[in-house]
Amino acid sequence: MMDEKALNERIDVLEARLVHREREIEELNEIVARQWQAIDDLIRRLSATVDRLQVVEDRADTPAGDEPPPPHY
């Protein structure tokens, strides 16, 4: 059976590994949070672009005769 010193050393090693893993998890959580922020931003920008494109397409679909005359007429 292991003596007390060997057990304490093993516990120290395991605790050090645990601290390292906890730090890694925190870093990964921060990365994931930043990625979700970037994804949310890209979704908003894409939605705005789609809206602007729809306006352009709607204008292009309007026949020329249906457009009101320019303000100088």
MOKAFEN-V50129 format. One record per helix or strand of 3 or more residues. SS is the DSSP state (alpha for helix, beta for strand). FROM is the first residue (numbers start at 1). LEN is the number of residues. If there is no record, write none. Layout:
ss:SS from:FROM len:LEN
ss:SS from:FROM len:LEN
This chain:
ss:alpha from:4 len:58
ss:alpha from:64 len:3
